[in-house]
């Protein structure tokens, strides 16, 4: 086995070791429970994925499908968490090879380490959310662009990376215009349709048609019904720059900006910088809701661009190119922040697996006419009982207790976690 492969395995094992204590934390966020529920529904009936429910309730199909597959071997809770962890580790491997193409094996290890110990990447690697999925598939898209040539194989790789990006999260659709621009530029250069262009173009156009058709059928518009503009948190257009030290670490962010600048004269690095800038500017300037996880897909690309910048500086001063390994020390900034970020949220939104099973047990005994919930999504995921609007029994807690005046044989589930609960519940 080559030494560089031992380095890669060591980084992946370190990443798994850092994430392992948190992967089965009891805390289950609202969105997590939706993906777990969708996974269990797809497992029960694979054709469920073609219904409007995943389109309406999921920000990404890939997490639902992988959760369903893994749930054949374990509970849906463990399945969803393990699937997310494995996808995050795959992203670290992709970043290694992406950085190696731009630098050398030492730069590759450095970029992989920076990502492996990034506190936000660790945080969302142990949550069943779509952010890490897009971070991984977008890195694959960047790698496929970098490796693209005239061959059929490279065209299929690029096409598949685009499909996976779109399936990962709603904002993954941005890769479609990026891919079309790239393919158009390649066609202009070659002045002919190569097998690579033909296969990649066919997949992209087929995917765009499929997305537009699904959106039109379910939402009445080819652009879809999902909005990228949030409604809960807001921030200024400078939010992600102001939070750069927390999200990336300031040295990595500044080096990534330098790498972006240097990429304008480097044909291999340029597509990576374009993807990084597209997503960073999109969420900074056009999306009103500002939260660190929305920009997570730029973190792997920032690590690669930062190492690329360091490598270019080392080459410029004619120093030993192995010295790029010193950039691995930047990963220590993330490592010391992991204990401050990840455990801080581990004891919130807890108890849902137990209460879900209890609700199901009580309902089997008393056959309630209705079950009113503080946290409908979590109770649905862990009780197996559907919403009343979908021929089930789960309803949201009423705004006023007087609305329950004429009700009988009902169950109330109340918790302190759901911030949308009515005042009387507290």
N, C-alpha and C positions, 0 to 999 in steps of 0.2 A: 504494500500500500504506500502511495506517495505521501511525503511529509505534509504537503498542502491539504490532502484529504484528511489526515489526522487532525490538522488545525481546524478544518471545517467541522468535523465530528465533535471536536472539543467545544467549539463555540455553540453548536446546537445543543449539546448535553448541558452546557452551562445555562443556556437560555431556558431549557426545560426545568433544570434544577431551581432556577430563580422563580419560575412561575408555579411550580408544583405545590407549594404550600397554600396557594390561593385558588387553585382551579375549582375545588369543590366547596368553596365558601357558600354558606347558607343563603346569603343575600341574593335575591332575584329581582332585578329591575323589571319595570313594566314591559318594556320592549322585549326583553329576554323571554318572558313568559309567552309572548305572542309567537316567537319563533319555535319555542318548544311545542306549543299547541299545534302549529302548522306542521311541524315535523311528525307529530303523532297522528295527525289526520292523513298525511301523505302515506305514512306507513300502513294505516288501515285501508286506504284506498288510493293507490298511485295516481289514478285519474283525477283526484282532487286537485292536483297541481294545475289542471287546466280550467278549474272553476274560477269564478271571480273573487273568491275569498283570498287567495294568495296575492292577487293583484291589488285588492283593496287594503289588506291588513299587513302586508310584508313590504319592507324596503329592499328586499333582496331574496332571490330564489335559491341561491347556492347554499346558504345556511339551512334553509328548510329541507332541501334534498339530502344534504349530508347528515343532518340530525335524524331524518327518517331512516337512512341506511344504517347508521350506528345504533339506532334504537332497536334494531332486530337483535342486538346482543346485550343490551343493557337498558336501564330506565331512560326515558327521554331527557331527564335532567342531566345525567352523566353523558349521554350521547351528544347533546348539544355543546356541553363544555369541552369535551375531548375533541370533537370536530374542530371547534374554534382554536384550541391549542395547537393542533396539528397543522392547521392552515397558517397560523402565525409562525411556526417553526419552518414551514415551507417557504415563507416569505424571507426569512433570514438566509436560507440556502440560495434563493434567487438573487438576493442582494450581493451575496458573496460572488457569484458568477458574473453578475452585472458589473460589479466593481473591478473584478479581475480583467474584464475586457478593456477597461479604461486605464488600469494601472498594472499591478502585478499581484502575486499571491499574498504579499504582505499588505498591500492596500485592500485586498479582498477581505482578509481577516479583520482589518481595522474597521471597515464599513459594517461587516457582519456583527462585530462586537458592539459598535455604537448603537445599532438597531436592537440587538439582543438585550441590552441593558438600558434602553430608553424607557423611562418610567411610564410614559403614556402607552407605549406599545405593550409593555408588560401588563398594565392595568386592563387594557381591552383584549388582551390575549386570554384572560381568565373570565371574561364576560361573554355571554352568548349574544353578541351584537354583530352587525354587519361591517363595522369599521375596519377591523383587521382583514376581513375577506377582500375588501377593495384595496387595502394597502398591499396585500400580496399579489392580487391579480393585476394591479396597475404596474407593479414592479415587473411582472411577467410580460406585460404589454411593452414596457420599455426595453426589456431584454430582447423580445421578439423583433422590435424595430431595429435594434442595434445589429442583430444577426440576419436581418432580411437581405436576401439576394434574389437571383433569378430562379432559384429552384422551387419546385412544387412543395418540398418539405418545409422550407422557410415560410412560404405563403400560408400553408396550413397552420403552422405554429402561430403566426401573426393572427390569423383568423380566429383560432381557438382562444388566444389571449384576449381578444376583443369580446368574444361571446362570454367568457368567464367574468370579465370586468363588468359587463352589463348585467349579468346575473347576480353579481355580488352586492350591488347597491344602486339605487336610483341614479345617483350622480355618476355612475359608471358609464352612462350613455354619452358623456362628453368624449369618450374615446372614439366614438363613431366619426364625428367631424374631424378629429385629429388624425384618425387613420386615413380618411378620404383625402385630406390635404397631403399627407405623406405619400400616399399611393399616386396621387395626381402629380406630385413633384417628381416621383420616380419615373412615371410614364413620360413626363416632359423631357427628362434626362435621356431615357432609353429610346424614345420615339417608336417603341414597339411594345406589344403585350407579351410579356414573358410568362412562363408557368407560375412563377411566384406572384406576379401581379394578378394573373387570372384567378388563382385560387383565393388569394386574400381579398380581392375585389368582390368575387362572387359571395364569399362568406359575409363580408361587411354589408353588401347590398341586401342579401337575403335576411340578415339579422335586422337591418333597419326596417325592411318591409314587415317582418314579423312583429317587431315592437310597435310599429305604427298601427298594424292591424289589431293587435291585442288592445292597445289603448283606445282605438276607435270603437271596438266591440264593447268594452267594459266602461269607458268613460265618455264616449261620444266625441272624442277628439284624437287625432293621431299623435298629439303631443302628450296625451295622458292627463290624469287627474291629480297625480302626486305633485305637491309643491315643494320646492327646495327652500322656500322661505319659512323659517321657523316662527313660532308664535309664543314661545314660553320665555326664552332669554333673548336679550338684545345686546348689541355692542356697537362700537364705532367701527369704521372701516380700517382703523389702525389696530384693532383688537389683537390680531394674530402677530403683528410686529411687536406690540407691547408685551404679549405673552410668549414671545419667542424663546426666552430663556427657560421657561417652564416646559414648553412643548418639545423643543429641540436641544436645548442648552445653547447659550449665546455664542460660544466659539464655533459650534457646529453650524449654526444658522449663518453666521458671518462668512464662514468658509464656503458654505453652500451658495451664498450670493456671489462670492468671488468665482466659484466654479461655474455658476450660471453665466457670468460675464465672459469667462475664458472659453466657454463652450461655443461661443459665436464664431470662433476660429478653429473649432475641432468638430469634424463631421460626425464622429462617433458619439460624442457627449451631447451634441446639440438636441437630439430628440428628447433626451432625459430632461434637459433644462426646460424645454418647451412644455412638457407634461407637468413638471414641477410648477412652473409659472402659471400655467392654465388653471390648475386646481387651487393654487394659493390665491390668485387674483379673483377667481370665481367666488370663492367663499369669503374673501375679504370685501369685495366690492358689490357683489350682487345678492348674497344671501344674508338676510337680516339677522337670523339666529346665530349667535357666536358662542360656540363651545369647542373645547380643544379636540374632541373626538371627530368633529366634522372635517378637520384638516389632517387627520392621522395618515391618510394615504400619501401625504407629501413627506412624511418622516423618513421612510426608506430612501426616497429619492434624494432628500437632503443629505443623508449619510453618505450616499454614493458621490454626490457633487462635492461635498466637503473633502472627502478623501482625494477626489480627482484634483481639486484645487491644491491641496498639499503636495500631491505628486508632481504637479506642474511646477510648483515653486522649487521643489528639490531638483528637478531636471534643469531648471533655469540656472540655478547656482552650481550645477554640475557636481552635486553631491551623490553619494551612493544611494541608488534608488530603493534599496532595502530600508532606508531611513524612514520611509513613509509609515513603517510600523509604529513609529512613535505616536501617530495619531490614534492608535488604539487606547492611549491613555485618556482620550476624551470620553471614552465609555465609562470611566470611573465617576464622572459628573452625574451620569444617569443612575449609576449603581447606588450611590449614597442617598439618592432621592426616592428610590423604590420603597423603603420602609416608611417614608413619610406620606406617600400617596396611596399605595394599594391598600394597606390595612385600615386606613382612615374611613373607608366606605364599606368595610367587610361586615360591620354590625348594623347596617341599615337594611330595610326591606327584608327582614328575616321572618321565619315561621310559616312561610306559605306552603311548603310541602306538607307539613303536619296539618295545618288548618284545612288545606284542600282535601286531604284524605278524610279528615273528620267530618267535613261537610258532606262528602259522598256517603260516609257511613251513616250519618244522621238522616240523610235523605232516603237511603234504602230502608230505614226503619220507620220513618214517619211520613214519607211521600209528601213532602211539602207542596203547597200550591204555588209558592214563590220563595225564592232565596234572594234577599237583598244584600248587596256586597259593597264594602268600601273599595276593594281592589278586585274588580270583575275579571281582569285579564289573568291575574295569578290564580284566582279560584277556578276559573275555567280550565287552565292548563293542568292543575293538579287534582281537580275533582272529577274531570271528564264530563262535567255537566255543561250544557250549552246555554247561550244567552236566550232569554225569553223571545227576543226578536227572531231567533233561529230555531223556534219550536222547543226551546229548553225552559229553564226556570230562573236563570240568573238575571237579576235586575239591579240597576244602580240604586243606592240609598236615596230615598226621597228627600227633597229639600226641607220638608216640614213633617214632623211626626204625625200631624193631623191627617196626612195622606194615607196613613196606615189604619185609620179609625175603623173601617169596615172590613179589614183583612183578617183572615183566620188561618191557622196552621201554616205560619210563615217562619222563616229563619232569618235572623240578622247577623251578618258577619261584619264586624267593626275592627279596624286596626288604626294605629297611629301613623302609618307610613303614607297613605295616599292623600296628597295635599288637596285633592279635589273633593274630599268628603265634606258633607254639610256641617254647619257649625254645631248642631245638636249632638253629633256623634262624638264630640270631644268633651 
